[in-house]
């Protein structure tokens, strides 16, 4: 049919004909309109439910998520580089992989590097983190101590995310050290996620497996047992004492300055009997030294518990579990 013929037929249709057509079929038009409205409502309802599903707690999603073993090669490389720097005591390099690292934690790493020869057989178990491209990571490994043939199995947790350049790094705010001492503030949402993660069945099962392997290793090698229960424990006590004394220095210096003005009063007296009293002053200082020693001794029985809570090294974490057993 030509366009001219269509135009001629359309011109013959009057407005009255159109009005009459709508009046006769208004029920059908109403049904169509209602159908469209219902369709729009259903679309909005379904999208709202989808948003609710996406808003489910991350704790629930990680509970249903299974471990991915060595599934992200970049994380394995990150952990290997981190532990290489840790064993070498290379703090500058280590902080390119993990940040932030406090001064106290740096001193702890330096102490540990004197005994750790290498970290071997690194395996990474991952689940999704709170943000996009973030990961909850359990690392299992074997720690080789210098001069000891048998390695000590260990396990540690890390929170890994991407920096502004898109490279993965260890968010060290959630290291074992900072999570215990809280030297630097953390995100409560991430903390809650980690706490939930640590209570999940597969995480607990992995911890139990590593613990059993650790106990076998300790029982099989007396040198490893001595390294863990004596050498490392003593090194930790020395480190912890040094940190405590450094923190107490400002408090101890204040009373020392207050006592200095009292000293000139003794030489003011011209009497000879006053002179023998001066040797009594060094005796007081020696008593203070003995008191500090006694404090150190009292701290030693709690070393295993303190080390387990403080040390970020995975193998040392297991070492301290062995000490407290």
C-alpha positions as CSV (number, residue, x, y, z in Angstrom):
1,X,0.0,0.0,0.0
2,X,1.3,3.4,-1.0
3,X,1.9,6.2,1.5
4,X,-0.6,8.4,-0.2
5,X,-3.3,5.8,0.2
6,X,-2.5,5.3,3.9
7,X,-2.7,9.1,4.4
8,X,-6.1,9.2,2.6
9,X,-7.6,6.5,4.8
10,X,-6.3,8.1,8.0
11,X,-7.8,11.4,7.0
12,X,-11.2,9.7,6.8
13,X,-11.1,8.6,10.4
14,X,-12.8,11.3,12.5
15,X,-12.1,12.2,16.1
16,X,-15.5,10.8,16.9
17,X,-14.5,7.4,15.6
18,X,-11.4,7.5,17.8
19,X,-13.3,8.5,20.9
20,X,-15.9,5.8,20.2
21,X,-13.2,3.2,19.9
22,X,-11.7,4.1,23.3
23,X,-15.1,4.1,25.0
24,X,-15.9,0.6,23.7
25,X,-12.5,-0.8,24.7
26,X,-11.7,1.2,27.9
27,X,-11.6,-2.0,30.0
28,X,-8.7,-3.4,27.9
29,X,-6.8,-0.2,28.1
30,X,-7.2,-0.1,31.9
31,X,-6.0,-3.7,32.2
32,X,-2.9,-2.9,30.1
33,X,-2.1,0.2,32.3
34,X,-2.5,-1.9,35.5
35,X,-0.2,-4.6,34.1
36,X,2.5,-2.0,33.4
37,X,2.2,-0.5,36.9
38,X,2.4,-4.0,38.5
39,X,5.4,-4.8,36.3
40,X,7.2,-1.7,37.5
41,X,6.4,-2.4,41.2
42,X,7.7,-6.0,40.8
43,X,11.0,-4.8,39.3
44,X,11.6,-2.4,42.1
45,X,10.7,-5.0,44.7
46,X,13.1,-7.5,43.2
47,X,15.9,-5.0,43.0
48,X,15.3,-4.1,46.7
49,X,15.6,-7.7,47.7
50,X,18.8,-7.9,45.7
51,X,20.2,-5.0,47.6
52,X,19.3,-6.6,50.9
53,X,21.1,-9.8,49.8
54,X,24.1,-7.7,48.9
55,X,23.9,-6.1,52.3
56,X,24.2,-9.4,54.2
57,X,26.9,-9.3,56.8
58,X,30.4,-10.1,55.7
59,X,30.7,-12.4,58.6
60,X,27.9,-14.6,57.1
61,X,29.5,-14.5,53.6
62,X,32.9,-15.6,54.9
63,X,31.4,-18.4,57.0
64,X,30.0,-19.9,53.9
65,X,33.1,-19.3,51.9
66,X,35.7,-22.0,51.7
67,X,39.5,-21.5,51.9
68,X,41.2,-20.9,48.6
69,X,44.7,-22.5,48.9
70,X,47.5,-20.7,47.0
71,X,44.8,-19.3,44.7
72,X,46.3,-15.8,44.4
73,X,50.0,-16.0,43.2
74,X,50.5,-12.3,44.1
75,X,49.8,-13.1,47.8
76,X,52.2,-16.0,47.8
77,X,54.9,-13.7,46.4
78,X,54.1,-11.0,48.9
79,X,54.4,-13.4,51.8
80,X,57.6,-14.9,50.6
81,X,59.2,-11.5,50.2
82,X,57.9,-10.4,53.6
83,X,59.3,-13.4,55.4
84,X,62.6,-13.1,53.5
85,X,63.0,-9.6,54.9
86,X,61.8,-10.7,58.3
87,X,64.4,-13.4,58.6
88,X,67.1,-11.0,57.4
89,X,66.0,-8.3,59.8
90,X,65.7,-5.9,56.8
91,X,63.2,-3.4,58.2
92,X,63.4,-1.1,55.2
93,X,62.5,-3.8,52.7
94,X,59.9,-5.4,55.1
95,X,58.0,-2.1,55.3
96,X,57.6,-2.0,51.5
97,X,55.4,-5.2,52.0
98,X,53.8,-4.4,55.4
99,X,52.8,-1.1,56.8
100,X,52.6,0.5,59.3
101,X,55.2,-1.1,61.6
102,X,55.7,0.5,65.0
103,X,59.1,1.1,66.6
104,X,58.4,-1.6,69.2
105,X,57.4,-4.1,66.6
106,X,60.5,-3.3,64.5
107,X,62.7,-4.0,67.6
108,X,61.0,-7.3,68.0
109,X,61.6,-8.3,64.4
110,X,65.3,-7.3,64.8
111,X,65.5,-9.5,67.9
112,X,63.9,-12.5,66.1
113,X,66.0,-12.2,63.0
114,X,69.1,-13.1,65.2
115,X,67.7,-16.6,65.5
116,X,65.5,-17.2,62.4
117,X,67.5,-18.5,59.4
118,X,64.6,-18.8,57.0
119,X,60.8,-19.3,56.6
120,X,60.1,-22.3,54.3
121,X,57.1,-24.1,52.7
122,X,54.9,-21.0,52.8
123,X,51.2,-21.8,52.0
124,X,48.4,-19.2,51.8
125,X,44.8,-19.9,52.7
126,X,42.6,-17.0,51.6
127,X,39.0,-15.7,52.0
128,X,37.4,-12.5,50.9
129,X,38.1,-9.4,53.0
130,X,35.8,-6.5,53.9
131,X,36.7,-4.3,50.9
132,X,37.0,-5.1,47.3
133,X,40.3,-6.7,46.4
134,X,41.1,-7.4,50.1
135,X,41.8,-10.8,51.7
136,X,41.8,-12.6,55.0
137,X,44.9,-14.7,54.8
138,X,46.2,-17.6,57.0
139,X,49.8,-18.5,56.3
140,X,51.3,-21.8,57.3
141,X,55.1,-22.3,57.1
142,X,58.1,-23.9,58.7
143,X,60.6,-21.8,60.6
144,X,64.3,-22.8,60.3
145,X,66.3,-21.7,63.3
146,X,70.0,-21.1,62.9
147,X,71.9,-24.2,64.2
148,X,68.8,-26.4,64.4
149,X,68.1,-29.1,61.8
150,X,64.3,-29.6,62.5
151,X,62.0,-26.8,61.4
152,X,59.2,-25.5,63.6
153,X,55.7,-25.4,61.9
154,X,53.8,-22.2,62.4
155,X,50.7,-20.2,61.4
156,X,49.9,-16.6,61.2
157,X,47.0,-14.3,60.1
158,X,47.3,-11.3,57.7
159,X,44.9,-8.8,56.3
160,X,45.9,-8.0,52.7
161,X,44.6,-5.3,50.5
162,X,45.5,-3.1,47.5
163,X,47.3,0.3,47.8
164,X,46.6,3.3,45.6
165,X,48.9,1.9,42.9
166,X,46.9,-1.3,42.8
167,X,49.6,-3.5,44.4
168,X,48.8,-5.9,47.2
169,X,50.3,-5.2,50.6
170,X,49.9,-6.3,54.2
171,X,47.8,-3.9,56.3
172,X,49.9,-4.2,59.4
173,X,47.3,-2.5,61.6
174,X,45.9,-6.0,61.9
175,X,49.1,-7.8,62.8
176,X,49.1,-9.9,66.0
177,X,51.3,-7.3,67.6
178,X,49.1,-4.3,67.0
179,X,45.8,-6.2,67.5
180,X,47.1,-7.0,71.0
181,X,48.8,-3.8,72.0
182,X,46.5,-1.4,70.0
183,X,49.3,1.0,69.5
184,X,47.5,2.3,66.4
185,X,43.7,2.5,65.8
186,X,41.9,0.0,63.7
187,X,38.6,-0.3,61.9
188,X,35.9,-2.0,64.1
189,X,34.2,-3.5,61.0
190,X,37.5,-5.2,60.0
191,X,38.1,-6.3,63.6
192,X,34.7,-7.9,63.8
193,X,35.3,-9.7,60.5
194,X,38.6,-11.0,61.7
195,X,37.2,-12.1,65.0
196,X,34.4,-14.0,63.2
197,X,37.0,-15.5,60.8
198,X,39.1,-16.8,63.6
199,X,36.2,-18.8,65.0
200,X,35.2,-20.5,61.8
201,X,35.5,-24.3,61.7
202,X,38.0,-24.5,58.8
203,X,40.3,-22.0,60.5
204,X,40.2,-23.8,63.8
205,X,40.9,-27.1,62.0
206,X,43.9,-25.6,60.3
207,X,45.2,-24.3,63.6
208,X,44.8,-27.7,65.2
209,X,46.7,-29.4,62.3
210,X,49.6,-26.9,62.6
211,X,49.7,-27.3,66.4
212,X,49.9,-31.1,66.1
213,X,52.8,-30.8,63.6
214,X,54.5,-28.4,65.9
215,X,54.3,-30.7,68.9
216,X,55.7,-33.6,66.8
217,X,58.6,-31.5,65.7
218,X,59.4,-30.4,69.3
219,X,59.3,-33.9,70.5
220,X,61.6,-35.2,67.8
221,X,64.4,-32.7,68.2
222,X,65.9,-31.7,71.6
223,X,67.8,-28.8,70.0
224,X,64.6,-27.4,68.6
225,X,62.9,-27.8,72.0
226,X,65.8,-25.9,73.7
227,X,65.7,-23.2,71.1
228,X,62.1,-22.6,71.6
229,X,61.7,-23.1,75.4
230,X,65.0,-21.6,76.5
231,X,66.8,-19.5,73.9
232,X,63.8,-17.7,72.4
233,X,62.1,-17.3,75.8
234,X,65.2,-15.7,77.3
235,X,65.6,-13.4,74.3
236,X,62.0,-12.4,74.6
237,X,62.4,-11.6,78.3
238,X,65.4,-9.5,77.6
239,X,63.5,-7.7,74.9
240,X,60.4,-7.1,76.9
241,X,62.4,-5.9,79.9
242,X,64.3,-3.4,77.7
243,X,61.0,-2.1,76.3
244,X,59.5,-1.8,79.8
245,X,62.6,0.1,81.2
246,X,62.6,2.4,78.2
247,X,59.0,3.3,78.9
248,X,59.7,3.9,82.6
249,X,62.7,6.1,82.1
250,X,60.9,9.4,82.1
251,X,59.1,8.4,85.4
252,X,62.4,7.4,87.1
253,X,64.3,10.4,86.1
254,X,61.9,12.8,87.8
255,X,62.4,11.5,91.3
256,X,66.2,11.5,90.7
257,X,66.1,15.3,89.9
258,X,64.0,15.9,93.0
259,X,66.6,14.2,95.2
260,X,69.5,16.2,93.9
261,X,68.6,19.4,95.7
262,X,68.5,17.4,99.0
263,X,72.2,16.3,98.5
264,X,73.8,19.8,99.1
265,X,72.2,19.9,102.6
266,X,74.6,17.1,103.8
267,X,77.9,19.0,103.0
268,X,76.5,22.2,104.6
269,X,77.0,20.6,108.0
270,X,80.6,21.0,109.2
271,X,80.5,18.1,111.7
272,X,82.7,15.1,111.0
273,X,80.1,12.4,111.8
274,X,78.1,13.6,108.8
275,X,80.8,12.3,106.4
276,X,80.3,8.6,107.1
277,X,76.7,9.0,106.3
278,X,77.5,9.7,102.6
279,X,78.5,6.1,101.8
280,X,75.0,5.1,102.8
281,X,73.7,6.8,99.7
282,X,75.2,4.3,97.2
283,X,73.7,1.5,99.2
284,X,70.2,2.9,98.5
285,X,71.0,2.9,94.7
286,X,72.1,-0.7,94.9
287,X,68.9,-1.7,96.6
288,X,67.0,-0.1,93.7
289,X,68.9,-2.3,91.2
290,X,68.0,-5.4,93.2
291,X,64.4,-4.4,93.1
292,X,64.5,-4.2,89.3
293,X,66.0,-7.6,89.1
294,X,63.3,-9.0,91.2
295,X,60.7,-7.5,89.0
296,X,62.3,-9.2,86.0
297,X,62.2,-12.6,87.7
298,X,58.6,-12.2,88.5
299,X,57.9,-11.5,84.9
300,X,59.6,-14.6,83.6
301,X,56.8,-17.2,84.5
302,X,54.4,-15.2,82.4
303,X,56.7,-15.0,79.4
304,X,55.1,-17.8,77.4
305,X,51.7,-16.2,77.5
306,X,53.0,-12.8,76.8
307,X,55.1,-13.9,73.8
308,X,52.2,-15.8,72.3
309,X,50.1,-12.7,72.4
310,X,52.9,-10.3,71.2
311,X,55.0,-12.0,68.6
312,X,53.8,-11.5,65.0
313,X,56.0,-14.4,63.7
314,X,53.8,-17.4,62.9
315,X,56.3,-20.0,64.2
316,X,56.9,-18.1,67.4
317,X,53.2,-17.9,67.9
318,X,53.2,-21.7,67.9
319,X,56.4,-21.8,69.9
320,X,54.6,-19.9,72.7
321,X,51.7,-22.3,72.5
322,X,54.2,-25.1,73.2
323,X,55.7,-23.1,76.1
324,X,52.3,-22.7,77.8
325,X,51.3,-26.3,77.3
